Amino acid sequence: MSVDIARFEKRAEVIKAMANATRLVLVEELSRNEKTVGALTELVDLDISTVSRHLLILRHAGIVACKRNGNQILYRLRTPCVLNFFDCVEKVLNGDDESSDTCSSDSCEDCI
């Protein structure tokens, strides 16, 4: 059985796009409703070109989409399922254990 490396590379691109605190804030905010780049700029207190660059990375990864509304460009979360990833990260941060067959030791050597 061969591994589809290209598929894993695409997965890595999505994960890399999410691997930035500012982009995580943008994703969470866009999960609430559509926003302009100006509104997002105020939220994260960065200049418009930096926020636009973050949004471009998220667009290329397929996480956000945009549409023109008159003179404005509205951004929205294209794939709300990425919020499930946030839930998973929170479980890791909280030390939640979903399986019963894992060790509770700080050192894996204690489990061997």
C-alpha positions in Angstrom: 0.0 0.0 0.0 1.5 3.4 -1.0 0.9 6.6 0.8 -0.6 9.6 -1.1 2.1 12.1 -0.1 0.4 14.9 -2.1 -2.7 14.5 0.1 -0.6 14.8 3.2 1.2 17.9 1.8 -2.2 19.5 1.2 -3.1 18.7 4.8 0.1 20.3 6.0 -0.7 23.4 4.0 -4.0 23.8 5.9 -2.3 23.1 9.3 0.4 25.6 8.4 -2.2 28.2 7.6 -3.7 27.7 11.0 -0.3 27.8 12.8 -0.4 31.5 13.6 -2.1 33.2 16.5 -3.4 36.2 14.4 -4.9 33.8 11.8 -6.6 31.8 14.6 -8.2 35.0 15.9 -9.3 35.9 12.3 -10.8 32.4 11.8 -12.7 32.6 15.1 -14.0 36.0 14.4 -15.1 35.0 10.9 -17.0 32.1 12.5 -19.4 34.6 14.0 -20.2 36.5 10.8 -18.7 38.1 7.7 -16.3 40.9 8.1 -14.3 43.4 6.0 -10.6 43.6 6.2 -11.0 47.0 7.9 -13.0 45.5 10.7 -10.6 42.6 11.1 -7.7 45.1 11.1 -9.2 46.9 14.1 -9.8 43.7 15.9 -6.2 42.5 15.8 -4.6 46.0 15.9 -2.4 45.4 12.9 -2.0 47.3 9.6 -4.2 46.5 6.7 -1.5 44.9 4.6 -0.5 42.5 7.3 -4.1 41.4 7.8 -4.6 41.1 4.1 -1.6 38.8 3.9 -3.0 36.6 6.7 -6.3 36.5 4.9 -4.6 35.5 1.6 -2.9 32.6 3.3 -6.2 31.5 4.8 -7.9 31.8 1.4 -5.2 29.8 -0.4 -5.6 27.0 2.2 -9.4 27.0 1.5 -10.3 28.1 5.0 -11.8 31.5 4.2 -13.5 33.0 1.1 -14.4 36.5 0.1 -17.0 38.3 -2.0 -17.3 41.8 -3.2 -20.2 43.9 -1.9 -20.1 47.3 -3.6 -16.8 48.9 -2.7 -16.2 46.4 0.2 -14.8 42.9 0.2 -16.4 40.7 2.8 -14.5 37.7 4.2 -16.3 34.7 5.6 -15.3 31.3 7.0 -15.6 28.9 4.2 -15.0 25.7 6.2 -16.6 26.0 9.7 -15.5 22.5 10.4 -12.0 24.0 11.3 -13.6 25.0 14.5 -13.7 21.3 15.4 -9.9 21.6 15.3 -10.1 24.4 17.9 -12.1 22.1 20.1 -9.5 19.4 19.7 -6.6 21.8 20.5 -8.5 22.9 23.7 -8.8 19.3 24.8 -5.1 18.9 24.4 -4.4 22.1 26.3 -6.8 21.0 29.1 -5.2 17.5 29.3 -8.5 15.9 28.4 -8.1 12.2 27.8 -10.6 10.5 25.5 -9.2 7.0 25.8 -8.8 4.8 28.8 -5.6 3.0 27.7 -3.1 5.8 28.0 -0.6 6.3 30.8 -0.8 9.2 33.1 2.9 9.4 33.7 4.9 12.5 32.6 7.6 10.1 31.3 6.9 7.5 28.6 9.7 5.4 30.0 7.5 4.8 33.0 4.9 3.1 30.7 7.4 0.6 29.2 
